[in-house]
Every structure is written in C-alpha cells, then in structure tokens.
Amino acid sequence: MNVPACRAVPAVLLAGTLAGWPAMGAAQGGAGPVGRWSVVIEGLGPAPALGELHLRRAGERCDGTLVLSLEDRPPTPLAACRLDGGDSIFFRYQGESPMEFRGSMKGRAIVGSVQRAGEPQARWTASPLPSQIEFYTSAPRFTLTQLVGGSFGTERRLPGAVVGAARPNGWLEALDAAYADRARRAGVATLEPDVLTQAGASRVLGMSDRAATLQAVEGALVRIRAALSREEQGQFDRVFRAPKRLRTDFYGVALEFARRTSTTLTWTSVLGALQVRVPEGADPELTAVRALHGLWSRSDTSAVAAARATARAASAADGRALDAILDGCASAEAWHRAALTALLTLHWVPGGATPRSPAELVRSAWLAAAPDDSTSVAAVPAILTRRFGGPQAVPRYGVPATLRPRVVRSENWSAGVWLERHGYDGLLEVLHRLDWPVLDGVTLADDGEPIRLTSVPRRAGETLNGFLEPRGAIAVEPAYVPVLALGAVVHEWIHLLVETRRLARLVTDHDGALVLPSADPWLAEGLAEAWSERVLAPAHEAVPLLAVSEAEKRARLARTAPDDPHVLGYLIVRAALAGDGADGTLVRFLDAPDLSAIATDPALAPAWRAGAGAPDLVVPLASRRFLVPETTFTITDNVPDAVRATIRSRD
C-alpha cells in the first residue's frame, strides 16, 4: 500500500552552524569573491539549481569546492580556479556534468554565466552566506523503517511451576512481615490492611499522616547530610536547606517559594484562595495540600484558569494568594528534580574506602551482571517532571545506539551532512514531529488480530514510556516525596538498562520492517523490583526509611492486585535468587525473551521444584499491536515534510 504525499517537497535551508571556511569576502571591505556563497543557477532546467560555493584565495589563483542540487554527491573541488583583477572569477566544475563558471562582483553579489557543453549559456548569481547559517542545496531526505510492535495475543500464560514456587503458602504474610520490619527499622508506623489499600499511596505524597511522615523524612535527610564530605554538604544545603528547616516535600517547598512574593501567605490563606473549607477536626495544612494537589496534579490549564478566575472574583487577596502558590508549585518542580538528582548522585552510602552514591551502586551492580554493557551506565538518566497525580515514576525509553541506523536511514548526501551536525538525538526529535500520514481508526488484520496504524508522535503520546525517545530519562510525579521516591527512581533506571539491552539484542528485521518485541511485564517488573532492592541494600541499611515506600507498595498491591507484575514478578525473581543470588542468575532473566524461557531453563530448574504440578496462571492482556508505516521525509527548518508512506506486507 502506497500513501501519496500530501505536500510538496521543498529543497532549501535550515538554521545551524558551519565552520572551517572564511566568512564571505564581499562583506569584509572588498576582499573579492572569497568565502562562502549560496548559488542560484537559472537556465539549466525548468527550475533553478541551487549550490553552495566555498572559495579561498591563493594570490591570483583560488581553490575551493562546489555542491550542486543537480547531483547527489559530496563537495567537488574546483579546477582551474583563478581571480582576475580581484573582482572577477573563473573556475571549472568537474562533477558528473562538467561546467565552466565566469563571474564578477556586483555590489555584495557575484553575477555571471555558466556554460555546459552543448547547451545554451545559463546565468548564475551568488550571495554571501554567513558561517552561522546552515544551508543545503537539496533538502536532507531520510526514511523511517516500518515499525511493528506491541503485545501479541489477548492473554498471557504464566508457567504454573514458576508461579507456584514464587507464591508458596504464606507469601502474603511474608510481604506484610517485610513491610512491618522495614517500617520498624525506620521508626514509622505501619498501615493497617484497610488503611493500606485506601491511603497507602497518599502517604508517600505527604498527604496522609503528614506531620509524622515529614518528620521521618527530615530525620533521613539529616543522616544523609552527616555522611557527606564538607564539599558535598554545601551542594546538599543548596538544594535542601531552607532558612529554618530542611526542605522535605514538594508542597512545603511550593509554599516557601510562594512566600518570596507573598510574605503573609499561609496554608489557611491558600484554603481561602482555593475556596475550600476545613472539615471539623481536620488538619488545615493537610486539607490545603490535598486541595492544591487536586488542582495542580491534573495539568488541566482550563481548570487552573477557572480556579484563578473564581479566586479573583472572591477577592483581590484570594486572587493574589492563588497566583503566588501556583507560581510556587511551578518553581518547586525544578527543586524536586534537583532533589532527586542530588540524592542519587551525592556520596553518602557507607561501604568501602569512601562513601558511594546510589548511582555508583547501580553502576557496579550492572557491570557485575552485564560487563559488556558498560556504556549503558555512563550517565545518570535525566529526571523529568510529569504530573501523574499519584506516587508514580516511569522510564522514558531511548533508542539503543546500535539500533538507531536501523530505525531511520539517510537517503541523500545532504542527509548525511545534517546527521553529522545534529546527530541521531536531533533526528529522533524530528521524528516526534512527523505526524503523518493521518490514519485515525485505521487497522490492518493479521491472522485475525488487528494491528493499529499510527505515527511516531502518536505512539509516543499514548504510552507513558514514550517511543523512539532521543535519550533515556525518568519521569516522576513531583509530589512524590524525594526521599521516599529514591527507590522508585532506581527501579526505573534498572528498567532503562534492561530494556536498552533487550532491544539491542532482540529486535529483528522482517520483510523490510523492524519488529520491536514487547517486554514480558513479569520479567521486566520482577527484575526492576528485586534488583533495585538488592542494589540499594547498603543505602537501606544506612537510612532505613528509604526501604519503606517500595515495601509498602508491594504489601498494598498484594491485596488489591496479587497478579500485578510488580508483586508477582518480584516474587518470581526473588525465588530464583534465593538459591544462589549470583549475578549469573540475573543475566538469565536479562536475556530471556519471556517467562516461559525462564521456566524451561535447566540452570533455574531447582528454583521451581517447589511449584511442580501447579496449574498455569492465565492473565488477560489486551492486544496492543501497532504499525508505523515506512515513511520517507525531508527536513526543512527542523520540521519534517513527508514525501511518501509505504505499508510493507508481512506475509
């Protein structure tokens, strides 16, 4: 199926930087026709031809190169180049179609004639081209490979022996006991089962048992600071030190920042600005925080605008108060990212000759299990803000370096030059603007299972993990208290490492398409849950509060969704590690395509003996197959312009 182009294909300019050639001479006081020039040739065909000319003087002679839109080739060196009297020039172009150029300076331009053998004389003009302007004689052209991905089938069958071994009698009580032990070590109260299922998620946002939770967080921050060097204590203080206390949570910091412009602002005035009354016996601060979260976390600009209008209508003071606290929330998002980055990268975890950072714990654990993937942990992933409304963090998956040339390829010489300047990161960013062709509601049938047609930006927008992202990152709910979110951030970092390795090894080429296999959720979440717990064990020992939130999450999910991959996957990996805990066991999970492969791995057979004879667990799983058509496009001003789209048969 070929989808015709919907727009004409331009072949002009982009903004950027070129170096290595002198600036245009005509703009520098009569230096003659030297420097960099954009060329237009009229009379060689129905449309003008474009060129880029570079000239250097060598006495009365000159040298340089010329690129023409007529030919898809690198710059061609000029032959017999000479300057006559300083303002006139002659040279031969010896490309596939040789030509002679004659010209002279006319003000700031070069004007002259072009002679091609056996054809009438043509006219050429050249205009000075500043070095900071990025110019292409032909628009860079690329082709996005057809991409097929998503989960296949409408259910997932989990091997009974694996599930049975992971969930022996008393497994729920064991999770409860682990949670209670973590809380006891940290000096915080455990939540009763009914409270856990109803309010467990809000405690890590500082919206349940707020005073006690933030007091425990402040104590954890004091311990972390005490372990830092003097230099890093200064870095810590710049992030966490407020005038009278330590900064512990997003909404507390938002109020602090709001008071810089509205010095009399209190949680009571915030309640008034939000038009909220405090229920009898309720904590005004907690009520205000919950109300503010209900507005801010929705990322609904119309709701925010309506709230501002309501506050201003009530009184000028309410309007100013709401403006101040919302501005404070915007500033607090940057603080939240800085806080998580500091907790991840500062050196406060004891062990060895000097303290280590949690980031170093991740690196050493990954290199022990996957020494061939050292580049994957070279940098700490960027922390992004995303308002989920609850205590959530998600990985945003980048494209592995080895996979990038297979995803999108250059189609002309200009594309290669563009790619050298902007890199694959820049190219992937452009792909996220290639929302074409429009295929809303269109599906293909393949063996009776629909495949939805989509585009890169649409696919990226419909999944929390993004799609073909330029680089890996971790998006975190800003209200997630940083100390309590650190385990989740490490969890997502492990997701990034595992998925990068998996894609680099498992993506296959099939009839001109790339097949992106969906990860097995129980393998992926099990590794992230169990491995992050293992990696952070020294940090948990030093600051026990760090371990509470993840244990509390598993205890809560075990009651509300016992087959959830965060719970069942965790128990499966823990069961496998119980035998030897070796890095080799983790690698087997890393490189397995799904749970069935784990169940039949001879090396792991002892781990599943306790579950022998248990029935398979069948879990419904919605089919989410998708196809991004092969799309050829050009780039103009960093905007993609589609040329054609092709859907390749998968028969």
Number of C-alpha atoms within 10 A of each C-alpha: 9 11 13 12 16 12 10 9 16 13 17 17 18 18 13 15 12 14 9 6 15 14 20 22 19 22 17 10 8 14 14 22 29 26 23 26 26 21 25 19 20 18 16 17 10 7 9 16 19 22 23 21 23 23 22 18 18 11 9 12 14 20 18 20 17 21 25 23 19 17 15 15 14 16 17 16 16 21 16 12 21 19 22 12 10 17 17 18 24 20 19 19 21 14 18 11 10 11 14 18 19 17 23 21 19 14 10 18 18 23 21 19 18 21 17 15 10 6 10 11 15 16 19 22 21 24 18 21 20 19 19 12 14 17 23 25 22 25 25 26 25 24 19 22 22 23 22 20 17 17 18 18 13 12 13 18 13 18 22 19 22 31 25 21 21 23 17 13 10 9 13 16 12 13 19 20 14 17 23 20 17 24 22 15 15 21 12 16 13 18 19 11 14 11 11 19 17 13 17 24 20 19 21 28 29 26 23 16 14 18 14 13 21 22 13 18 24 19 15 20 19 13 14 20 21 11 17 21 15 11 8 16 18 14 16 20 13 12 17 21 14 13 7 6 9 17 23 26 26 27 26 20 22 21 23 22 21 26 17 12 16 16 11 10 19 18 18 16 16 26 22 21 27 21 14 14 13 15 9 7 6 9 12 17 19 18 19 25 21 18 17 21 19 12 17 19 16 13 14 10 11 9 13 16 11 11 19 21 13 17 22 18 11 14 13 11 14 22 20 18 29 27 21 22 26 21 16 23 26 14 16 24 22 15 20 26 19 18 24 20 19 19 21 22 14 23 22 25 24 16 11 7 6 11 16 19 20 23 22 19 20 24 19 15 17 24 16 15 17 19 11 11 14 13 9 20 19 9 9 18 20 14 22 19 16 19 20 19 19 17 23 19 25 23 25 27 22 21 21 21 13 12 15 18 13 14 18 20 17 18 16 18 19 23 20 17 15 23 18 10 14 12 13 19 17 14 19 22 17 17 22 21 16 20 17 23 20 10 12 10 8 11 16 14 9 10 6 7 15 16 21 19 22 23 25 24 20 18 20 17 13 10 10 16 19 20 20 23 21 22 17 23 22 25 23 27 25 30 31 27 24 29 25 25 26 23 25 25 25 25 27 25 26 25 23 24 21 21 21 21 18 19 19 15 13 15 16 12 14 15 11 14 23 21 19 16 17 19 18 18 16 23 24 22 24 23 26 26 29 21 23 24 21 16 23 23 17 17 23 20 15 18 21 19 24 26 26 24 24 23 21 25 19 24 27 26 19 21 15 12 13 15 16 17 20 25 24 23 26 24 25 26 26 20 19 23 19 11 12 10 14 13 15 15 17 19 14 16 20 20 15 17 17 18 22 14 14 21 19 13 13 9 12 18 15 12 22 22 13 17 18 14 10 14 14 15 16 12 13 11 13 12 15 16 19 21 23 26 26 23 22 22 25 22 24 19 12 18 16 22 23 24 20 19 22 17 18 16 10 10 6
